[in-house]
Amino acid sequence: MSVQDKVIEIIAEQAVLETSDVTLESSLEDLGIDSLGLVESIFAIEEAFDISVPFNANEPTASDFDISSVASIVSGIEKLIAEQT
């Protein structure tokens, strides 16, 4: 399973949607994911890929991690995985 597919699966699960409802252009807001859902998604992503996401739920805008769309999240995760190897 690709990073993109796994991230979409995790986000769809948090949003209680089908994976087909989650597009790369979707924002978390579009999908109905609130700040708690975002934090849960980040935790699930960290666990799935065994990485640490540089994201502060208390100051989401202070983070370099771009959560503006599903595509930007996938891109950020791929970058973190690449940095670990």
Buried (B, 14 or more C-beta within 10 A) or exposed (E): EEBBEBBBBBBBBBBEBEEEBBEBEBBBEBBEBEEEBBBBBBEBBBEBBEBEBEBEEEEEEEBEBEBEBBBBBBBBBBEBEEEEE
